[in-house]
Amino acid sequence: MKHTRSYIENHPRPQWTRPTFVLLDGPWSFAFDKDDIGRKKGYMHGLEAPDTILVPYAHQSPKSGIANQNDSAVVWYEKIIDTSITDTQRLLLHLEGSDYETEVYVNGVYVGLCKGGYHRHTLDITTYARTKTRLVFRIKDGMDATQPRGKQRWMPYAYECFYLGTTGLYKSVWLETVPKTYLKHARYTPDIDHFKLDLDIEVAGLPEGTLKIDVHHEDTLIHQAVHTLTRERFHLSLDMTTDTQTMKLFHWSPEQPHLYDLTFTLSQQGQSDDVVRSYVGMRRIETRNTILLLNNQPLYLKMVLDQGYFGAGHLTATEGELAEDVKLMKQMGFNGVRKHEKIEDGRFAYYADVLGLLVWIEMPSAYEFREDTVHNIIEEWRQIVRQHVNHPAVMAWVVMNESWGVYGIKSHKKMQHFTETLYHLTHTLDGTRPVISNDGWEHTKSDLVTMHNYAESYAELASAYDFSKHGLLSGHRTQHMQTKLAFAGTHTYDNQPLILSEFGGIAFKKDAEKGWGYGHGVQTPEDYLNKLSGQMQAIRDNPAFSGYCITQLTDVQQEVNGLLDEARQPKVPLEAIKKLNDAFPKR
């Protein structure tokens, strides 16, 4: 595997790197605050008789060293670090994932509140840092069903397909030194038809000097541009014509995940003050009537559902574990993954970009429809989109799953308007990818129509989607397992591509004491493959489908219906799954 020029081992954000970063993962002081008295007792100045926790593992996970599975309302973290910056530098603190409300104190001073467990938070702590800097976080979580929870339980025990909670830090914490004027953000919009890359750039600080952008494909310089800074936000367009490619542009695809390296150099008074390395993939995803297209060619999705749980680490993985998951999916012949109810570590998207794996980004659900729910989801979702929009592997946005949190959407106008609002908001933030309004059933405005069905046999699945009988393609609503409609309210089918985005979920009878799977368990690996093969044959025989997503990559706690167990050991040969996937169209 060849890395991009931006790659630095264990960097939490491989698509946007400076060498001046310090990873703060490792031992931290830690304390539970059951009675929420930490503020009164001055914990921001130092914890009393703390435990030690291994960041970035949540205290519920065995790898944290705490392994306390109680969902505490308030916890505190503390770490004393060496910080050294000059008068011409700033110090940025990044929290990749902290669930749910994080108060940040630096040397006893309150710096800010970070709300939301599924996106990166960044704070400028320059004013508060000293040679020895005390970082203290007060993190509040709980069972509130109006906050995005994903698969975290909101009752005091694990049940159905909902698992142990995650409180506090569960992704990396790191520092980054930048100059006073630095490159804050860049948004990439590839235009493959015109061989160009559009960039929307944001600079923090005084917009003076120049910004140089170098574009390389492997060792070949493709383009160099120099822009004089006059504004904090500006737009540039780069010619990406590539003479080393016969068609003049290297496209990104799962089969050939070509990437262009980008180097941004911000200079003031002749000095190269800020250097950022990044990369971009030139590709286009679109729908055209019932067809899904990648780079103007038909795309058939062969996906696996992945909930992103890692055994004793729970929601937290090492870089090596993330890379291995992508490799395993590729080895089994999948060209995509539906990341289910979790926003994964940024290094997962990096390996999906480099190795070629399409990714659906799905908003973790809340489970109670209130005004607070609307505010919480919208605020966090816009940050999630901004954080992932530049990854070429990301091909679709999923704003709701199975009507979770909007249970009355079939007839409830406010709930329908909410999913429609999220659909249009997402297209406002990113008009280059399909948006799915409610994965599984009861769609409103949606670019793909996705359906979930755990029917066990060929005959059951084939009958369920015999559209000559059920009329989905003629504009009528259709039943899902006799209980759910494909569309909510007055919404009807409008020639969108159709994806069976959940099926399978097969478990072995021998695992019944550990947990559950969908339908009847199987006895042997041969039984497993025969059952899965029949279900996939029903999809393959139906020309209406543009793809599928198998449940699921691994077992997760009480759910034992993975292709792999929690330790990533195959239950059936990987090559057998690949053979089933390879029977479908290559694209």
N, C-alpha and C positions, 0 to 999 in steps of 0.2 A: 504494500500500500504506500502510495506516495502522498505525503502531506503537502498542504499549501504553504506558501511562504509565511503566512500569518501564524502558523501553528507554533505554540510553545507548550511543552508537556504540562498537563494539569492546569493550564490556564482555563478559568471558568467560562471565558467568552472567546472561543477560538476564531470567530469571524471578525474580531475587532481587538487587536492586541498592540500593546506597547510593552517594551521589555521592563518598564519600571512598575512592576506589580509585586505585591507581597501577599501570599496566601496565608490566611489566619486560621486555617483548619488545624485541628489538633486539640490538646487538652485546654478546657476552659473551666473556671469555677462556675458552679451551678447551684441554684437553690429553688425549692418549691416555696410558694407563698400562698398556702391554702386560704388564709384569712385576709389576704390582700393588705398586709400591714407594712410591706417593704418600703413604700414611699415614706411613711411616718418614721420608720426606723432608719432612714437614710441609706438604703441599700445602693443608691446611685453613687455613694462615696466608697463603697466596699461592702461585700457580702459577709454575713456572720456565719461562721462555721460551715462553709460551703462543701458540697460534694464536688467531684470532678467528672465532667462529661466530655466525651470525645465528639467534637464538632467535625462534620456536619450531621451527625446522626441524632434524630429526635429521641427524647428520653424514653419513649415507649419501646424503642428497638433494642435488642440485645447488644448490638455493636456500639451503642452509646456508652456502655459501661454502667448505665443506670437501670435499664430494663424495667422501669416502673410503668405498667400499662394503664394506670389510672389517668384519666383525662383531666389533669389539673387546670384550673382556670388561669392562674398566673404563675409564671416562672421567671427567674432572673439568671442572666449570664454575665460573667466578668472576665476580662483579660487585660493584663498590663503589657504593653508593647513598646518597643523602641521606635520612635518616629523622628526622622530628621529631614526637614525641608528648608529650602532657602527662601529668601524674600521674593524670588521670582517664580515660586512654585505654589501649586495648590495640592491638597491631599483629599482624595475622594475615597469614601467608604462605600463598598458595594455589598448588599445582602442579596444573594441569588434567590433564596427562598426562606421566608420566615412566616410562620402561621400562628396568629392571624394579625394582631395589632402589636406593633413593636415600637416602644418608646426608646429612643437612643440618647444616652448620656455620655458625654466625653469629659473626663476629669470633673465629674460631678455636675456638669452643666447640661440641661436639657437642650438637645439639638433639633429633634423633630420626631414626628410620628409616621411610621410606615404601616399602612393598612393594606391588607391583601396578602394571601399566602402563595400566590401562583405567578408573580412576576418579580422582576429585579427591582430593588430599591437602591437609589444612589443619593448620598448626602455629601456635601462639601464640608469637611470638618477642619479646614485649615485654621480658622480662628481659634479653635478650642484645643488643638494639639500642642503637646509639649515634647521635650526630649523623651520623657517617660509619659506615656499616655494610657490612661485607664478608660477602657471601653466597657460600658455597662448597658445591657439591654433588659428592659422589662417587657415581657411578651404575654399578652392576654389572648386566650383561646376559650373554647367552650363548646356547648352543644347547640348553639344558635343555628337554626335551619335556614335563616335568611342570608347567611354568609356562604359564599361558594365553598363546598366541602368535598366535591368529587366523591370518592368511595369511602370517605371517613364516616364512621358511624355517628349518629346523633342520639343514640341511646347508650346505656352503660354496658352494653355487651355487643359483640359482633353477631351479625344476623344476615340471612339471605346472601346477597352479594355485596355487603357493606362490612368494612374491616376496622381494625384498630385505628384509633385517632393518631394524628401527628401534630404535636404541639411544639412551637418554637422553631429553632434553626434546624433545617433539614437539607439545606444546600450550602454551598461554600460562602464564606465571608472573606473579603479581600480588600486590600488597599491598592490605590493607584496614584502615582505621582505624575502630575501634568503641569505644564507651564501656565502662567496666568491667563494667557490666551491660548485656547486649545480647541481641537476639533471635537465637538460634542456629539454629533449624529450625522449620518448620511443615509439616505434612502435610495435604493437602486431599483430602477424600472427598466428591464431589458426590452428592446424592440428588435426582434430578430428579423422582421421583414425589411427594416431599413438599416440593419447592421449598426445599431447605435445603442448606447447605454445612457439613460437619463438619470441624473443625480440631483437630489434635493439635499442641500448641505446646511448644517447649522454649526456656527462657531460660538463658543462662550468667551467673553472678554472683549477687548477692543478689536474691532474688525480692521486691522491694519496689516500690511505686508502682503505676502503671496501664498497661494496654495498650489503646490505642484502635485500632479497625479500621474503616476506611472502605471501602465497596464502591461502585464506580461502574460503570455501563454507559455508555460514551461520556461524555457530560457530565452524566448524571443520577445523583444520589446514590440508591442502592438501599437501603443499610442502614448504620447506624453503631452500633457496640457498644463499650462501655467495660468492661474487666474489671480488678478489683483483684488484683494479683499477691500470691499467698501461697505458691505452690509453683513449683519449677523446670519441672515438666511438668504440663500441664493440658489439658483438652478444652473446646472451645466449639462451639456450633451456631448458625449464622447463617441468618435468614430471607432467602431470595433472591427472594421474590416481586417481580415487576417489572411495575409498572402500565403502562409504556410498550409492553408486549408483550401482544397480545390473549390469548395463551395463558398469560400471567403468568410466562414464563421464556424467555430466549433460550438455545437449545441450541447446543452446538458440533457442527459436522459438517464434512466436506470441502467441501460445497456452501456452507455458511454458517458460517464459523468464528468465531462470536461469542465474545468474551472479556470477562470482568468484571475490572476493575482493582481491586487491593487495595492499601491503604496501611496499614502497621502503624506506630504511633507509641508507643514505650515512654517513659514519663515518670516521673521521680523528683524529688521535692521541687518539683513544678510546672514542671520544665524538660523540654522534649522532647529527650531524650538520644539516642535511636536511632530513626531513620526508615528503614523498608525498604519499597520498592515491589515489587509482585508482580502476578500475575494468575492467573485460573483459568478453565477452560472447563467448563461444566455439560453433561455428557454421560454416557451409560452404555453400556458394551460388555458383551454377554453372549451365551451360547449357549443355545438352547432346542431340545432334540432335534437335528435335523440343520440347524437354521437359525442363522445368525449375525445378531445384532441390534445396531443402533446406535440409541439413544434409542427403543427399543421398536418399531423398524421394521426390516424385512429389509435386510441389508447384503451386497452383492456386491463382493468385493475384486478390484480391478484394479491389480495391483502390479508394480513393477519391482525387480529385485535390484540393489543398489548396494554396492560394496565400499569406496567412499570413498577412492580413490586420486586424486591430483591432479598428475599429470605430474611435473615437476621438484620439486614439493613433497612427493611421496610421500604419506604419510598426513596431511599438514598442509595446511590450506586457510585462506584469508582469509575474513573475514565475507562479502565480496562474492561469493566463489566458492561458499560454502555457500548463500547466498540464491539465486544463479543456478541451482544444481542443483535446488532445490525448484521454482523457476519452470519450468524445463525439463520436469520430471516432470508438472507440472500442464498445461503446454501440450500434452503428448502424451496427455492424457486419463487419466493414472493417478490413482487416489484413495489410493494407498498405496505404501510402499517397505519392502522388507525389507533393513535394514542388515545386511550379511553379514559375520560374523567381525570386526566392528569396533564399538567404542563411539565414536560420532561426537562431535565438538566440540559443546558445549552450545548453541551458536548455531544449529546445524542444527535441533535440536528447537524452538527459538524460532520459526524461520521456518516450520517445519511447523505449529506452533500457529497462527501468525498467518495463513498462507495457506491452511491446510486440507489437510493431507496426513497420512494415517494411517501410523504407524511401528511396525515390529516391532523390538524390541531383542533382540539375539542375543549370548549369551556367547561371546567368542572361545575357540576350542578349545585344549586341551592335547592332546598326541599320544602319551602313554604313561600307562597306568593304574597308579598307585602310590598309597600312602597320602598322599604329599606332594601328588599331583594333587588328591585329594579336598579337602585342607585349602586349597590354593591357590585352587581354583575357588569353594568355598563362601564363603571370606572375601571374595574380590573380588566375587562375584555379589551378595552382600547389600548391598555398598556401591553397586554399579551400580543396583540396584533403588531404593534410597533416593534416589539422585541424580536419577533420571528419573521417579519415581512421580507427580509433580505435573503432568506435561505431558499435556494432553488429547489430543494427537496420538498419544501412545504407546498402542497398543491391544493388544499381545500381547508376551509374554516367551518367548524361545526359549532353552532351557537347554543343548541339545546340537544338533549338526548332523551328519547322516549317519554316526552312530556313531564320529566321530573321537575318538580317545582311549579309546573303549570298544568296540574292534573285535569283541570276543567277546560282545557284549550279547545276541545271539540266544539263547544258552544259559547265559551266565555270570551267576549269581545276584547276585554283588556288583555287577557293572556295572548290572544291572537295578535293584537297590536304590538305587544312586547316582542314577540319573535320577529314580527315584520320590522319593528324598529331596529332590532339587532342585525337583521339582514341588511337593511339599508345603511346603517352605521358602518358595518363591515365593508360594504362596497364603497362607502365614502372614504374610509381609511385605506382601502386597497381594492382597486377595481380590476385586478389582474387574476383573481382566483375565484372558483366557484364557492358559493356559500350555501350551507345546508341548514335549514331553519329548525328542524326537529328530527334528528336522526332516528329512524325506526318506523315512525307512523305520525299521523296527524300533522302533516306538513301545512305550512302557510305559504308564504313566498319563498321559493327554494330553487336553486340552480340544478340540483340533483334530487331525484326522488329515491330515497333510501328506505329499505324495508328490513325488518328483523323477523326471522321465522326459525324456530327450533323443531320443525317437523322432522321426524326421524328417517323416513324412507324416501326413495325416489318417487314413488307414486304420490305420497302426501305433498311433497314440494312441487312436483310437476303440476298437480291439480290446483294447488294454491295460487299458482301464477300462470294458469291457463287463461290468458287475457281475452281469448275469444269468448269465454264464458263470463268472466268477471267484469270486463269492460273498462279496466283502468285506462287503456290506451284510447278509448273513445270518449273520455272526458267524464266518466262516472267514478264515484268512489267505490272502493273495494274493501272487503273484510280482511283483517289479519287475524287468523286463528279464531274467527268468529267473535272477536272482542274489540278490535281496533280498526279504525278507518285509516286509509292512506292519507286523507286530507282533512283538515279542520274546517269547520264552518262551511262557507260557500266556495272554498278553494277547490280547484279541479286540476287535472293533469294538463300540462301545456308543453308536451313533447320534450321534457327533460330526459337526460340519460337515466337509466334505472340501475341501481346497485343493490344487491342483497348484502347488506352491510353487517348482518349478524346471522350466523347459522353454525351448526356443528355442536360445539360444547360437549364433546363425548368424554365420558369418564369410564374407568375400569371398575368392575365390581369389587376387586380386591381393595380399592381405595374408599369404599363406602363408609368405613368407620371414621375416616379422616374428614370427609366432607361430601360434596355433592357435584353432580354434573347434570346436563339436560337429558331428559328421557331415560331410557333403560341403559344400564351399564353394559359393557362388553367384557368378554372373558379373556380374549387373547389379542395380541397385536394384529393378527390376521382379521379377526372380527372387527377391530377398530378400523382398519384400512378398508374393509369391505363396506362398512356402514358409511364412512366418510366418502368413499368413491361413489356410492349411490347418490348421496346428496349432491356431490359436485357434478355428477352426470346430469341431474335434473337441471342444474344451472346451465351447463354446457349445451344442452339440447334446446334451450330457450333463447332464441335470437334477440329477444327484447332486452336482455341484460347486457350491461357494459362492464360488469365486474362483480366482485364478491369480496367478502371479508370473513375469514374463519375465526370462530371463537375456540381457543385463544392461544397465545404464545406459550404461557406457562401456567401452572397451578398458582393460585393466590390464596394463602391461608385456608379457609374452609371450602374454597372453590377448587375442585380437583379435576378440572376439565381441560387442562392444557395439553398442547402437543409435547411440551417438555414439563418436567417437574420443577419445583421451586429452585432446585440446584442446577437447573438448565441441562438435566440429563434427558435424552430423548426417550419417549415411551414407544415410539415406532421408529424405524430407520429414517434418517433425514432424507436419504435419496428416494425413499418411497413417497414422501410428501412432495418432493420435487417432481417426481414423475407425474403425480396427479395434477400439479400446477402446470407442468409443461404441456399437458394435453389441451390446454386452452390457447387462444391466439397469443402470439409473442407480444403483440402490441395492442 
